[in-house]
Amino acid sequence: MNILDFVMVGSNDYEKSSEFYDVILEPLKLKKTLKTEKYIGYSHLGEPEKVIFYVTNPVNGEPATFGNGTQITLLADSKEAVKKFYEIAISKGAVDEGGPGVRKDGNYYAYIRDLDGNKIAAKSNLK
């Protein structure tokens, strides 16, 4: 049973984040399916009606900040998708937090920090 419904990250530059996530989420088969004045929503191509990843300006009007120790990990269907996610993210201004490779659990990961400092990972199950 999947216990996650969706994840949300804050942004201080809504338009810049939209452009960033539009391209880095593509290899993970996530596409922008919702855009309002307050947030952007991304859905998996297999479930376009179900938004699972949001980018938002904080509703309290305070600047968006990232959590130290907080990480969001998105599933990819292949090592190649993880590599593409990472390469595109870095080319669009993300900060390297751990390049593509097999980690201790035997799966394939890549880690970046987005334009607002949020730590985002892509993972492909190799087991």
C-alpha positions as CSV (number, residue, x, y, z in Angstrom):
1,M,0.0,0.0,0.0
2,N,1.4,3.4,-1.0
3,I,1.1,5.9,1.9
4,L,2.1,9.0,0.0
5,D,-0.5,11.1,-1.8
6,F,1.7,13.9,-3.1
7,V,4.7,16.0,-2.2
8,M,5.2,19.7,-2.4
9,V,8.2,22.0,-2.5
10,G,8.4,25.7,-2.0
11,S,9.7,28.2,-4.5
12,N,10.7,31.8,-4.4
13,D,10.6,32.1,-8.2
14,Y,7.5,30.4,-9.4
15,E,8.2,30.9,-13.2
16,K,11.8,29.9,-13.0
17,S,10.9,26.8,-11.0
18,S,8.2,25.9,-13.5
19,E,10.7,26.0,-16.4
20,F,13.3,24.0,-14.3
21,Y,10.9,21.2,-13.3
22,D,9.2,21.0,-16.7
23,V,12.4,19.6,-18.2
24,I,14.0,17.7,-15.3
25,L,10.9,15.7,-14.5
26,E,10.4,14.6,-18.1
27,P,12.7,11.6,-17.9
28,L,10.7,10.4,-14.9
29,K,7.5,10.6,-16.9
30,L,6.1,13.5,-14.9
31,K,4.4,16.3,-16.8
32,K,2.9,19.6,-15.8
33,T,-0.8,19.1,-15.7
34,L,-1.9,22.0,-13.5
35,K,-0.9,25.6,-13.1
36,T,-2.6,28.2,-11.0
37,E,-1.5,31.6,-9.6
38,K,-0.3,29.8,-6.4
39,Y,1.1,26.4,-7.5
40,I,2.2,24.1,-10.3
41,G,1.2,20.4,-10.4
42,Y,2.9,17.5,-12.1
43,S,1.4,14.1,-12.8
44,H,2.8,10.8,-14.0
45,L,2.0,10.1,-17.7
46,G,0.1,6.9,-16.6
47,E,-2.2,8.9,-14.3
48,P,-2.5,12.4,-15.7
49,E,-5.5,13.2,-13.5
50,K,-3.5,12.6,-10.2
51,V,-1.1,15.4,-9.3
52,I,1.7,13.9,-7.2
53,F,4.3,16.7,-7.2
54,Y,3.6,20.4,-6.5
55,V,5.8,23.5,-6.6
56,T,4.3,26.4,-4.7
57,N,4.9,29.8,-3.3
58,P,4.4,29.5,0.4
59,V,0.8,30.4,1.4
60,N,2.0,32.2,4.5
61,G,3.7,34.8,2.4
62,E,7.1,34.1,3.9
63,P,10.1,33.1,1.7
64,A,10.4,29.4,0.7
65,T,13.1,27.5,2.5
66,F,14.3,23.9,2.3
67,G,14.5,21.6,5.3
68,N,17.9,20.4,6.4
69,G,17.7,16.6,6.2
70,T,14.6,16.7,4.0
71,Q,14.7,14.8,0.7
72,I,12.1,13.9,-1.9
73,T,12.9,10.8,-3.9
74,L,11.1,10.2,-7.2
75,L,11.0,6.8,-8.9
76,A,12.3,6.3,-12.4
77,D,11.8,3.2,-14.6
78,S,15.5,2.9,-15.6
79,K,19.0,3.9,-14.9
80,E,19.0,5.9,-18.1
81,A,16.1,8.0,-16.8
82,V,17.9,8.7,-13.6
83,K,21.0,9.8,-15.6
84,K,18.9,12.1,-17.8
85,F,17.1,13.6,-14.8
86,Y,20.5,14.4,-13.2
87,E,22.2,15.7,-16.4
88,I,19.3,18.0,-17.3
89,A,19.0,19.3,-13.7
90,I,22.7,20.1,-13.5
91,S,22.5,21.8,-16.9
92,K,19.6,23.9,-15.7
93,G,21.4,25.2,-12.6
94,A,20.8,22.5,-10.0
95,V,23.6,21.7,-7.5
96,D,25.1,18.3,-7.5
97,E,24.3,16.3,-4.3
98,G,25.5,12.9,-5.6
99,G,25.9,11.9,-9.2
100,P,24.2,8.8,-10.7
101,G,25.3,5.5,-9.3
102,V,24.5,2.4,-7.3
103,R,24.1,3.1,-3.6
104,K,24.3,0.9,-0.5
105,D,20.8,-0.5,-0.9
106,G,21.7,-1.8,-4.4
107,N,19.5,0.6,-6.3
108,Y,20.5,3.4,-8.7
109,Y,20.2,7.0,-7.5
110,A,21.1,10.6,-8.4
111,Y,20.8,13.6,-6.1
112,I,20.4,17.3,-6.8
113,R,19.4,20.5,-5.1
114,D,16.9,22.5,-7.1
115,L,17.0,26.3,-7.7
116,D,15.6,26.9,-4.2
117,G,17.8,24.4,-2.4
118,N,15.3,21.5,-2.1
119,K,17.0,18.1,-2.2
120,I,15.4,15.9,-4.9
121,A,16.6,12.4,-5.9
122,A,15.7,10.1,-8.7
123,K,15.8,6.3,-8.0
124,S,15.7,3.3,-10.2
125,N,15.1,-0.1,-8.5
126,L,17.7,-2.6,-9.6
127,K,16.7,-5.4,-7.3
